[in-house]
Each structure stands twice: as structure tokens, then as C-alpha cells.
Amino acid sequence: IDILVNNAGVFPKNFRITEISEEEWDWIISVNLKGVFNVTKLVVPGMIERRFGRIISVASIAGKSGGTVGVAYAASKAGIIGFTRALARELAPYGITVNAVAPGPVDTEFLSPEFKEKAAKLSPQGRIARPEEIAHAIVFLAENDHITGEVININGGRYVD
């Protein structure tokens, strides 16, 4: 594997700290953050051996802003951002780049029409991202050999840093 895209993720049922159970917290952290660690750990030795690799993870604006989608989701996505930045420094000497994208809401079947409409109103562009817009950013990062440790926001201006 020369290019790894970590794109698995789950969304909480309960957003508030007073509502989320420890089991739900563990599930979200396990899939969203530990999953990134586990898969990345498996492919890195081969990348080091070949002195080439691209690791791109899907984080979220919630990992930067806290968002409105709950503490577990925000914590898991913030963890991906920290993991990305630390791993980029570790693997740069081997010709491996490590980056992430941080989308806002994306127009997929996982979001309800009501959520999509509400999210679109919060975007300066008046809409949410299309899946292909996220894919284009991932391809850009996979093609570049000098960008590493970066997190690209893809949210129509909803969150900037």
C-alpha cells in the first residue's frame, strides 16, 4: 500500500456529556480514532521500507471547532488531527507524507434532509460539501510530496483558521 486514506467514521446518537454512555464514547473513539491508528500502523512498515507513502485521514471541522455534534465525535476527530501532525514529523525522513482533510457536513445519505438544510444555512456558501469535493482534496494531497502535517478545511468558509 502506497496511499492510505483513513475514511471510516461513526456518528454519536447522544451529543451531550450528560447523555452519552461510556460504551457509546468507547465505540466512537474506537472506530474514529483507534481505527486510524490500527490501519496506519499496519501499512507504515512497508512505506518505510519503500521510502514512499501517503497517509491521508478524514478528520472534521468538529475536531477543530468543537462543533455541535457532541464531545465524543469532536474528541475523536481532534485526536486524528493531533495524530496526523505528530506522525508527519515522525515519517517525513522516510519520504512519507501524512495529512488530513477536515470537512464540514457532506451531502451523503447519512445526514437527514433537515440536518442538511440547517447546515447549509450556516455556510457562507449556502450549501454543504459534495463528496467529490472531499475526494479532490484527498487526491491533491496524495499527489504532492512536499505537503505534510497539514489539515485542509473543506467547509465553504464555515470554519477558518
C-alpha atoms as one frame of an Amber mdcrd trajectory, in Angstrom:
protein
   0.000   0.000   0.000   1.469   3.309  -1.107  -1.534   5.527  -0.386  -3.756
   5.087   2.649  -6.977   7.039   3.090  -8.449   6.650   6.576 -12.133   7.352
   5.993 -14.073   5.165   8.410 -16.199   7.012  10.900 -19.280   6.835  13.059
 -21.555   9.493  14.459 -22.948   9.562  18.009 -26.584   9.095  18.900 -26.121
  11.218  22.008 -24.275  14.513  21.755 -24.206  15.785  25.333 -21.818  14.616
  28.054 -24.818  14.071  30.332 -26.450  11.740  27.794 -23.613   9.734  26.262
 -22.775   6.405  27.861 -19.247   5.167  28.377 -19.970   2.379  25.882 -21.012
   4.857  23.185 -17.949   7.019  23.942 -15.661   3.978  23.610 -17.333   2.925
  20.352 -16.862   6.348  18.737 -13.250   6.695  19.882 -12.538   3.101  18.826
 -13.853   3.481  15.276 -12.934   7.101  14.563  -9.527   7.321  16.243  -8.241
   3.887  17.163  -9.204   2.626  13.707  -6.931   5.249  12.144  -4.101   4.157
  14.441  -4.570   0.438  13.757  -4.720   0.642   9.966  -1.905   3.186   9.763
   0.320   1.061  11.999  -0.167  -1.878   9.624   0.877  -0.033   6.464   3.713
   2.167   7.758   6.441  -0.544   7.830   6.045  -1.163   4.093   6.045   2.548
   3.371   9.240   2.989   5.383  10.845   0.095   3.521   9.917   1.641   0.148
  10.715   5.153   1.404   7.435   6.375  -0.014   3.899   6.720   1.211   0.880
   8.932   1.577  -1.380   8.800   4.600  -4.496  10.946   4.439  -7.121  10.866
   7.162 -10.600  12.321   7.222 -10.980  14.481  10.317 -13.729  17.109  10.683
 -14.250  20.758  11.462 -15.695  19.405  14.707 -12.156  18.357  15.632 -11.033
  21.963  15.284 -14.051  23.919  16.476 -15.726  21.541  18.896 -18.714  21.619
  16.596 -22.256  20.860  17.592 -22.100  17.102  17.186 -21.006  16.128  20.640
 -17.967  15.605  22.777 -17.081  12.078  21.622 -17.154  12.904  17.918 -15.231
  16.164  18.394 -12.652  14.425  20.592 -12.167  11.598  18.092 -11.663  13.988
  15.186  -9.348  16.262  17.216  -7.358  13.131  18.007  -6.967  12.435  14.290
  -5.596  15.949  13.809  -3.014  15.506  16.573  -2.114  12.038  15.295  -1.650
  13.426  11.779   0.656  16.233  12.851   2.802  14.072  15.131   3.082  11.244
  12.614   4.014  13.675   9.823   7.118  14.697  11.750   7.983  11.085  12.537
   7.674   9.803   8.973   8.936  12.765   6.916  12.539  11.450   6.843  11.239
   8.341   5.033   9.511  10.191   2.192   6.088   9.613   3.714   3.597  12.461
   3.935   0.802  12.484   6.488  -2.109  14.891   6.118  -5.805  15.190   6.824
  -8.884  16.874   5.472 -11.404  18.473   7.807 -14.760  18.633   6.080 -17.861
  20.251   7.378 -21.133  18.459   6.685 -21.074  16.457   3.449 -24.090  15.667
   1.284 -24.417  11.925   1.899 -27.252   9.586   2.790 -26.053   9.573   6.405
 -27.422  13.067   7.018 -31.120  13.798   7.292 -32.650  16.366   4.927 -33.376
  18.559   7.960 -29.741  18.474   9.092 -28.511  19.230   5.568 -30.802  22.245
   5.314 -29.769  23.579   8.721 -26.065  23.058   7.963 -26.355  24.779   4.574
 -27.702  27.890   6.282 -24.575  28.048   8.478 -22.238  28.050   5.479 -21.258
  31.339   3.834 -21.620  29.494   0.515 -25.156  28.468   1.444 -24.606  24.750
   0.897 -22.804  21.739   2.289 -19.904  19.957   0.607 -20.350  17.411  -2.136
 -18.448  14.115  -1.717 -16.368  14.757  -4.834 -15.049  17.991  -3.304 -13.601
  15.992  -0.434 -12.208  13.435  -2.885 -10.460  16.148  -4.934  -8.661  17.426
  -1.826  -7.569  13.894  -0.933  -6.196  13.328  -4.444  -4.345  16.663  -4.251
  -2.662  15.578  -1.008  -1.820  12.166  -2.459  -0.109  13.763  -5.461   2.015
  16.248  -3.507   5.286  15.169  -1.942   6.089  18.339  -0.010   2.886  18.947
   1.946   2.918  17.093   5.256   1.395  17.637   8.674  -1.411  19.746   7.251
  -5.159  19.670   7.756  -7.179  21.169   4.912 -10.548  22.681   5.810 -13.323
  21.897   3.336 -16.433  23.616   4.601 -17.393  26.541   2.392 -15.993  29.081
   4.841 -17.997  27.882   7.827 -14.806  27.458   9.841 -11.497  29.123   9.036
  -8.161  29.046  10.834
